[in-house]
Amino acid sequence: MTNNKSKNKDLIVGLDIGTSKVVCLFGRYDSSDNLEILSLGTYPSSGLKKGVVVNIDATTDAIEKAVEQAQSLIDEKIRNIFVGIAGNHVKSLNSEG
């Protein structure tokens, strides 16, 4: 049996921040290289309009709720996350924190 530390290394977490909802997904590739969805959390989003944050509190609340919902179904901590957000104003910076 693998320990939680090695299991967590293979954990894939995706976060899609959209205008109507935020979705958080936990997954892992199985032995056949198929992505197995382990948990999913969604929460309505009202803090974005056309990809622009208009209410930071509503946006962060929706993100927290979607992540909490997905994480409550699985006993692992997030170490890395892939985030999707759209908009022609979006710029990116790779960072660790």
Backbone as ProteinMPNN parsed JSONL, in Angstrom:
{"seq_chain_A": "MTNNKSKNKDLIVGLDIGTSKVVCLFGRYDSSDNLEILSLGTYPSSGLKKGVVVNIDATTDAIEKAVEQAQSLIDEKIRNIFVGIAGNHVKSLNSEG", "coords_chain_A": {"N_chain_A": [[0.843, -1.181, 0.0], [0.533, 2.226, -0.803], [1.899, 5.176, 0.707], [0.348, 8.204, 2.006], [1.815, 10.437, 1.22], [3.185, 9.708, -1.18], [0.963, 9.066, -2.732], [-0.247, 11.556, -2.927], [1.48, 12.924, -4.554], [0.821, 12.199, -7.135], [-1.623, 13.317, -7.434], [-3.958, 15.262, -9.166], [-5.159, 18.464, -9.464], [-7.649, 20.539, -10.569], [-8.85, 23.798, -11.28], [-11.45, 25.718, -12.341], [-12.294, 28.898, -13.022], [-15.053, 30.537, -13.595], [-17.517, 32.719, -15.169], [-20.129, 32.064, -14.441], [-19.898, 29.932, -12.653], [-17.674, 28.24, -10.332], [-15.463, 25.58, -10.599], [-13.986, 22.799, -9.083], [-11.791, 20.122, -9.361], [-10.618, 16.929, -8.478], [-8.277, 14.539, -9.409], [-6.639, 11.547, -10.693], [-4.231, 9.697, -12.513], [-4.806, 6.398, -13.602], [-3.503, 2.989, -13.671], [-3.675, 2.407, -16.351], [-3.272, 4.766, -17.606], [-5.537, 6.351, -17.747], [-7.542, 9.096, -16.832], [-8.783, 9.263, -13.667], [-11.535, 10.495, -12.046], [-11.689, 11.744, -8.887], [-13.024, 13.434, -7.113], [-15.375, 16.17, -7.126], [-16.175, 19.568, -7.034], [-18.498, 22.229, -7.065], [-19.519, 25.651, -7.323], [-21.719, 28.41, -7.393], [-20.837, 31.37, -9.187], [-20.589, 34.81, -8.758], [-18.976, 36.902, -8.901], [-17.588, 37.618, -11.17], [-17.634, 39.226, -14.332], [-17.88, 38.805, -17.675], [-15.336, 37.632, -17.634], [-13.882, 39.338, -16.042], [-12.915, 40.295, -12.813], [-15.264, 41.57, -10.694], [-16.141, 41.628, -8.172], [-14.254, 40.917, -5.664], [-14.504, 39.625, -3.181], [-16.784, 37.956, -3.482], [-15.805, 36.35, -5.509], [-13.518, 35.063, -4.355], [-14.843, 33.733, -2.312], [-16.477, 31.922, -3.74], [-14.479, 30.36, -4.936], [-13.218, 29.252, -2.646], [-15.399, 27.769, -1.596], [-15.963, 25.888, -3.642], [-13.532, 24.469, -3.737], [-13.396, 23.509, -1.082], [-15.668, 21.865, -1.094], [-14.959, 19.867, -2.976], [-12.631, 18.896, -1.759], [-13.594, 17.86, 0.606], [-14.5, 15.383, 0.021], [-12.35, 13.77, -0.302], [-9.391, 12.531, 1.182], [-6.941, 14.142, 1.085], [-4.348, 16.583, 0.77], [-4.011, 19.631, -1.066], [-1.312, 20.169, -3.187], [-0.37, 21.104, -5.609], [-1.931, 22.971, -8.219], [-3.926, 23.334, -11.108], [-5.051, 26.085, -12.797], [-7.76, 27.565, -14.462], [-8.739, 30.397, -16.203], [-10.462, 32.775, -18.081], [-10.119, 35.497, -20.445], [-9.294, 38.496, -22.18], [-7.61, 40.159, -20.916], [-5.995, 38.759, -19.239], [-2.974, 37.917, -17.724], [-0.097, 35.929, -17.041], [1.884, 34.457, -14.407], [4.294, 32.337, -13.26], [4.525, 30.84, -10.121], [5.494, 29.886, -6.798], [4.165, 29.058, -3.657]], "CA_chain_A": [[0.0, 0.0, 0.0], [1.329, 3.444, -0.866], [1.562, 6.125, 1.759], [-0.376, 9.384, 1.542], [2.745, 11.36, 0.581], [3.405, 9.305, -2.57], [-0.316, 9.188, -3.424], [-0.511, 12.965, -3.173], [2.342, 13.362, -5.652], [0.126, 11.932, -8.387], [-2.915, 13.982, -7.41], [-4.129, 16.373, -10.101], [-6.253, 19.325, -9.033], [-7.967, 21.58, -11.536], [-9.791, 24.812, -10.827], [-11.941, 26.548, -13.438], [-12.978, 30.064, -12.474], [-15.883, 31.051, -14.677], [-18.46, 33.793, -14.874], [-21.339, 31.549, -13.799], [-19.59, 28.989, -11.573], [-16.301, 27.8, -10.105], [-15.422, 24.121, -10.521], [-12.729, 22.214, -8.615], [-11.788, 18.696, -9.669], [-9.472, 16.145, -8.036], [-8.151, 13.34, -10.217], [-5.366, 10.823, -10.689], [-4.136, 8.732, -13.605], [-4.741, 5.011, -13.152], [-2.416, 2.196, -14.266], [-3.846, 2.406, -17.808], [-3.137, 6.167, -18.017], [-6.835, 7.017, -17.852], [-7.756, 10.001, -15.71], [-9.871, 8.871, -12.776], [-12.038, 11.627, -11.279], [-11.859, 11.341, -7.496], [-14.046, 14.283, -6.507], [-15.739, 17.359, -7.892], [-16.913, 20.576, -6.282], [-18.932, 23.383, -7.861], [-20.196, 26.696, -6.561], [-22.079, 29.526, -8.277], [-19.944, 32.526, -9.163], [-21.24, 36.074, -9.102], [-17.962, 37.942, -8.782], [-16.961, 37.907, -12.455], [-18.466, 39.618, -15.471], [-17.097, 38.707, -18.916], [-13.96, 37.276, -17.32], [-13.247, 40.37, -15.221], [-13.353, 40.271, -11.42], [-15.972, 42.787, -10.295], [-16.346, 41.517, -6.728], [-13.204, 39.996, -5.226], [-14.996, 38.808, -2.069], [-17.654, 36.91, -4.035], [-14.96, 35.442, -6.29], [-12.738, 34.216, -3.447], [-15.786, 32.871, -1.61], [-16.854, 30.835, -4.651], [-13.306, 29.485, -5.063], [-13.091, 28.506, -1.388], [-16.504, 26.816, -1.447], [-15.787, 24.799, -4.611], [-12.383, 23.666, -3.294], [-13.809, 22.807, 0.138], [-16.615, 20.809, -1.463], [-14.207, 18.774, -3.602], [-11.664, 18.34, -0.817], [-14.298, 17.143, 1.673], [-14.767, 14.024, -0.448], [-11.091, 13.055, -0.463], [-8.525, 12.797, 2.327], [-5.611, 14.543, 0.626], [-4.149, 18.028, 0.707], [-3.59, 20.161, -2.364], [0.07, 20.651, -3.27], [-0.297, 21.822, -6.884], [-3.253, 23.154, -8.805], [-3.999, 23.923, -12.444], [-6.144, 27.052, -12.754], [-8.211, 28.093, -15.747], [-9.551, 31.611, -16.181], [-10.423, 33.35, -19.429], [-10.24, 36.944, -20.587], [-8.194, 39.032, -22.977], [-6.787, 40.949, -20.017], [-5.292, 37.85, -18.341], [-1.534, 37.706, -17.864], [0.252, 34.881, -16.09], [3.18, 34.442, -13.759], [4.485, 31.102, -12.516], [4.976, 31.148, -8.773], [5.283, 28.873, -5.769], [3.895, 29.743, -2.39]], "C_chain_A": [[0.887, 1.242, 0.0], [0.93, 4.376, 0.26], [0.925, 7.37, 1.157], [0.536, 10.353, 0.81], [2.973, 10.984, -0.877], [2.106, 9.36, -3.369], [-0.566, 10.634, -3.816], [0.305, 13.487, -4.331], [1.634, 13.206, -6.994], [-1.229, 12.627, -8.48], [-2.916, 15.163, -8.372], [-5.35, 17.16, -9.636], [-6.436, 20.413, -10.077], [-9.006, 22.522, -10.966], [-10.16, 25.677, -12.015], [-12.776, 27.672, -12.843], [-13.746, 30.718, -13.612], [-16.832, 32.133, -14.214], [-19.685, 33.278, -14.123], [-21.063, 30.588, -12.649], [-18.088, 28.752, -11.49], [-16.359, 26.291, -9.927], [-14.034, 23.694, -10.063], [-12.826, 20.704, -8.793], [-10.504, 18.073, -9.142], [-9.435, 14.88, -8.887], [-6.774, 12.719, -10.096], [-5.38, 9.874, -11.883], [-4.034, 7.328, -13.031], [-3.629, 4.277, -13.898], [-2.509, 2.114, -15.785], [-3.746, 3.809, -18.398], [-4.47, 6.832, -18.352], [-7.008, 7.902, -16.628], [-8.988, 9.558, -14.931], [-10.277, 10.103, -11.965], [-12.341, 11.135, -9.867], [-12.928, 12.163, -6.783], [-14.237, 15.543, -7.339], [-16.52, 18.292, -6.979], [-17.289, 21.724, -7.197], [-19.619, 24.381, -6.939], [-20.522, 27.844, -7.504], [-21.131, 30.708, -8.09], [-20.721, 33.772, -9.561], [-20.24, 37.224, -9.097], [-17.253, 38.292, -10.069], [-18.012, 38.318, -13.474], [-17.568, 39.649, -16.697], [-15.612, 38.472, -18.639], [-13.215, 38.278, -16.463], [-13.805, 40.281, -13.798], [-13.988, 41.617, -11.083], [-16.267, 42.794, -8.791], [-15.376, 40.467, -6.21], [-13.685, 39.101, -4.089], [-15.884, 37.669, -2.555], [-16.842, 35.884, -4.815], [-14.176, 34.51, -5.377], [-13.645, 33.278, -2.662], [-16.187, 31.681, -2.476], [-15.706, 29.85, -4.83], [-13.164, 28.625, -3.813], [-14.16, 27.435, -1.258], [-16.354, 25.631, -2.408], [-14.643, 23.882, -4.189], [-12.747, 22.871, -2.044], [-14.74, 21.644, -0.177], [-15.88, 19.611, -2.06], [-13.284, 18.1, -2.596], [-12.345, 17.557, 0.306], [-14.559, 15.685, 1.301], [-13.512, 13.172, -0.554], [-10.153, 13.475, 0.661], [-7.095, 13.101, 1.876], [-5.544, 16.056, 0.565], [-3.661, 18.425, -0.677], [-2.15, 20.64, -2.266], [0.274, 21.478, -4.536], [-1.702, 21.922, -7.449], [-3.114, 23.793, -10.182], [-5.234, 24.814, -12.463], [-6.467, 27.527, -14.157], [-9.085, 29.314, -15.528], [-9.387, 32.272, -17.541], [-10.544, 34.868, -19.371], [-9.052, 37.488, -21.355], [-7.253, 39.893, -22.144], [-5.871, 40.08, -19.152], [-3.822, 37.745, -18.723], [-1.156, 36.676, -16.817], [1.671, 35.047, -15.575], [3.273, 33.137, -12.999], [5.08, 31.443, -11.161], [4.747, 29.948, -7.869], [5.058, 29.593, -4.461], [3.449, 28.799, -1.328]], "O_chain_A": [[1.88, 1.298, 0.725], [-0.214, 4.374, 0.714], [0.96, 7.567, -0.058], [0.097, 11.026, -0.122], [2.956, 11.863, -1.739], [2.134, 9.668, -4.561], [-1.045, 10.908, -4.917], [-0.131, 14.405, -5.028], [1.84, 14.018, -7.897], [-1.906, 12.53, -9.503], [-1.982, 15.965, -8.385], [-6.429, 16.602, -9.439], [-5.49, 21.12, -10.424], [-9.926, 22.105, -10.262], [-9.294, 26.3, -12.63], [-13.824, 27.437, -12.241], [-13.163, 31.368, -14.48], [-16.937, 32.425, -13.023], [-20.222, 33.976, -13.262], [-21.9, 30.439, -11.759], [-17.339, 29.021, -12.429], [-17.204, 25.779, -9.192], [-13.027, 24.168, -10.589], [-13.824, 20.087, -8.421], [-9.421, 18.624, -9.335], [-10.461, 14.222, -9.064], [-5.867, 13.283, -9.484], [-6.422, 9.312, -12.223], [-3.275, 7.087, -12.092], [-2.894, 4.889, -14.673], [-1.523, 1.785, -16.443], [-4.096, 4.02, -19.559], [-4.519, 7.767, -19.151], [-6.662, 7.506, -15.515], [-10.092, 9.488, -15.472], [-9.446, 10.688, -11.272], [-13.147, 10.225, -9.675], [-13.655, 11.639, -5.94], [-13.383, 15.924, -8.139], [-17.41, 17.863, -6.245], [-16.479, 22.15, -8.021], [-20.212, 24.017, -5.924], [-19.69, 28.217, -8.332], [-20.688, 31.001, -6.979], [-21.422, 33.785, -10.573], [-20.617, 38.383, -9.27], [-16.396, 39.175, -10.075], [-19.135, 37.814, -13.469], [-16.612, 40.422, -16.757], [-14.745, 39.032, -19.31], [-12.032, 38.09, -16.184], [-15.018, 40.203, -13.604], [-13.345, 42.663, -11.17], [-16.599, 43.831, -8.217], [-15.642, 39.268, -6.304], [-13.312, 37.929, -4.034], [-15.75, 36.537, -2.089], [-17.149, 34.692, -4.789], [-14.165, 33.298, -5.594], [-13.258, 32.144, -2.375], [-16.23, 30.55, -1.991], [-15.928, 28.639, -4.872], [-13.007, 27.408, -3.909], [-13.864, 26.311, -0.853], [-16.596, 24.488, -2.018], [-14.763, 22.66, -4.272], [-12.438, 21.682, -1.958], [-14.615, 20.565, 0.403], [-16.151, 18.468, -1.69], [-13.166, 16.875, -2.581], [-11.724, 16.675, 0.899], [-14.81, 14.852, 2.173], [-13.594, 11.983, -0.861], [-10.125, 14.644, 1.047], [-6.156, 12.395, 2.246], [-6.55, 16.728, 0.338], [-2.988, 17.656, -1.363], [-1.804, 21.419, -1.377], [1.023, 22.455, -4.522], [-2.553, 21.07, -7.193], [-2.287, 24.681, -10.388], [-6.339, 24.353, -12.179], [-5.575, 27.85, -14.941], [-10.049, 29.274, -14.763], [-8.283, 32.318, -18.084], [-11.007, 35.439, -18.383], [-7.932, 37.001, -21.203], [-6.204, 40.312, -22.633], [-5.052, 40.613, -18.403], [-3.475, 37.516, -19.882], [-1.836, 36.562, -15.797], [2.525, 35.674, -16.201], [2.411, 32.851, -12.168], [6.019, 32.234, -11.063], [3.903, 29.098, -8.151], [5.684, 30.617, -4.188], [3.181, 29.219, -0.202]]}, "name": "protein", "num_of_chains": 1, "seq": "MTNNKSKNKDLIVGLDIGTSKVVCLFGRYDSSDNLEILSLGTYPSSGLKKGVVVNIDATTDAIEKAVEQAQSLIDEKIRNIFVGIAGNHVKSLNSEG"}
